[in-house]
Amino acid sequence: MDLVAFLGNDKENWGQITALINKIKECDKIVLVKDKETKEFPSNEKCIIIEIDSKRSLTEIKKEIHDKIKRELSEDFEVALSIVSGSGKEHMALISALLSIPVGVRFVAYTKEGIEFFN
């Protein structure tokens, strides 16, 4: 399973994504989708960064994510998805793009108890 996370401009949520990247063992690849205006994020060698233009329409963003992310995902039928960061428009585009690949989505978050998956 791959981890997919949206990385928004809301830096206060970056700690959540950093914890997931550093602690998650179940994932082979980590794909971070971010707006081209988002500043550099400290990632590691497992991370693949996909840049998009969040100022475009929802339909255009979805297509852009779909075209870029489907090349990067493993052959699995499911991804772990974190949408703790970013906007509703960005989240809708990302979820829609993933479902149209198609892959299943398991939401994931880093909590006080550690990594938790939500179905």
Residue pairs with C-beta under 8 A, 6 or more apart in sequence:
1 26
1 27
1 28
1 74
1 76
1 78
1 79
1 80
1 106
2 27
2 28
2 29
2 30
2 31
2 73
2 74
2 76
2 79
2 80
3 20
3 21
3 24
3 27
3 29
3 30
3 31
3 79
3 80
3 81
3 82
3 108
4 31
4 33
4 69
4 73
4 79
4 80
4 81
4 82
4 94
4 98
5 17
5 20
5 21
5 30
5 31
5 32
5 33
5 81
5 82
5 83
5 84
5 85
6 32
6 33
6 34
6 82
6 83
6 85
6 86
6 90
6 91
6 94
7 14
7 17
7 32
7 33
7 34
7 38
7 41
7 85
7 86
8 34
8 35
8 38
8 85
8 86
8 87
8 90
9 35
9 37
9 38
9 39
10 85
10 86
11 39
13 84
13 85
14 41
14 85
16 82
16 84
16 85
16 109
16 110
17 32
17 41
17 82
17 84
17 85
18 42
19 110
20 82
20 108
20 109
20 110
20 115
21 30
21 43
21 44
21 46
21 47
22 44
23 110
23 114
23 115
24 30
24 80
24 108
24 115
26 80
27 80
28 74
29 46
29 48
29 72
29 73
29 74
30 43
30 44
30 46
30 47
30 48
31 47
31 48
31 50
31 69
31 72
31 73
32 41
32 43
32 47
32 48
32 49
32 50
33 50
33 52
33 65
33 69
33 90
33 94
34 41
34 49
34 50
34 51
34 52
35 51
35 52
35 53
35 54
35 90
36 51
36 52
36 53
36 54
37 54
41 49
43 49
48 72
50 65
50 68
50 69
50 72
52 61
52 64
52 65
52 68
52 90
52 93
53 60
53 61
53 64
54 61
54 87
54 89
54 90
56 64
58 89
58 92
58 93
61 89
61 90
61 93
62 92
62 93
62 94
62 96
62 97
62 100
63 97
65 93
65 94
65 97
66 97
66 100
66 101
69 97
69 98
69 101
70 101
73 79
73 101
73 103
76 103
77 103
77 104
78 103
78 104
78 105
78 106
79 98
79 103
79 104
79 105
79 106
80 106
80 107
80 108
80 117
81 94
81 95
81 98
81 105
81 106
81 107
81 108
82 107
82 108
82 109
83 91
83 94
83 95
83 107
84 109
86 94
95 105
98 105
99 105
106 117
106 118
106 119
107 117
107 118
107 119
108 115
108 116
108 117
108 118
109 115
109 116
109 118
110 116
